[in-house]
Structures are given as C-alpha cells and as structure tokens.
C-alpha cells in the first residue's frame, strides 16, 4: 500500500470500509433488521388483535346492556304476573269481584293448565248471570285487576224469563299467567268447583 499514491490509498481505504460496512450489514445489521421487521409484524398482529378485542368488548357491553334491559322488563312483567300463591287465590278474587258487582256466578271450573317455556296459563271457565251494566262493571274490574287477567271466548245471551233478576247469561274463559321459573306449578292451582 505504500507504493500507491495517497489518492489510491484513500480509495482502497474507502473500498475496504465499504466492504466492512457491507459485511457488517449482512452479518450483524441484517439480522437486526429482520428482528425489527419480525417485531413490527408481531406488533401489527397484536394491534389487530387489540382492535378485534375492543370490537368484541363493545359487543359484549351491548349484549350486557340488552340483558339488563330484558331483566328489567322481566322484573316488570313478574310484578303484574301473579305468583303461584296469588293464582291459587284467583277463584276467591273472582267471587269477590262478582259479588261487588252484583254478578251471580253459576259456575267456575278450572281448565287445563297450558305451559310454555316462559309462563303457564291457568284458565277458568265462568258461567255468569247478571244485568247488562253489572257485567260491564265486572269486566272493568277484571281489566283493572293489578295482575294479568285475560278474558276470551266471551258469549252473552239475553235471558228469556221476564221476571228474572238477571237479564244476561254470560260464558267466558278468564285466564291468569304465572312466570315459569322452572318450579313445578300445581296442575290446577286454586281450582274451584261448581258454585
């Protein structure tokens, strides 16, 4: 190298430095860059997982909100659905409302319970005698009863006897509903016989 001119020596030195840098890059820095790229790829995957997790968390939060809303609605429905004990007292409540409205109950018969996954329907077949306005008041009391009562299959017929205290014969089915909380409900809770 002593035989070379200073410019040539500088060129050889620069070439040697470039060779060392290239070898260093290929031997040391290239692995570092690979590790950095692998780490960046992992970071990108983790960020994607984080975004998915946040989206899932948002969905979970929405589902929890919907569950809480449904629980509140169920609690409100349970308030107006009679308990098994209250349903057993329906026979007595019907008698009391009929007496209060001057409606004569010819018969009350418990019909077969109808069960679903959520509730059980307890129907009662009623035969009544009353005056027209008294029947209206009786059904108004049923409508205003604090628990759910449904009236269906309503049939009214004018009585033929002119001297009777009552002017109408009424047949209907009055049902109450009990929330099915997986407890066994008696087949005919509070069933009444003929009156």
C-alpha angles and dihedrals in degrees: 000000000000090000091060124090118253090255091052091046089052089049092050090047091050091047090049091050090049089051091050091048091048092048090046090050093049095042104035115006096043090061090047091051089048090051090047091049091047090049091048089050090051090047089051091050091048090049089051089050090049091052090049090047091051090049090050091047089052089051091047090050090050091048090049090051090050091047090051090049090050091047090053091049090047091050090052091048091049088055092060096037111084120239118241089262093050091047088054088058093054091097091058092043091053090050092049094048091047092051091046090055098040092248117147114220109215092184144346117199125181110230126206116295115247113212130196130172091268107032145005122229117217108196126193123196111220131195113191141179119203149127117275097254092044091055089052091051091048092053090045088056090050090051092050095046108126092235129057114279122168125196119202141156089040114184123178125186130179113242115237100214108097095198095054120116088225127061101190139052111207129192121183145143116243115194134187126192131223124200109245105229090169092269118126112259115207111256094241107016110198094351114183129207132221116311 
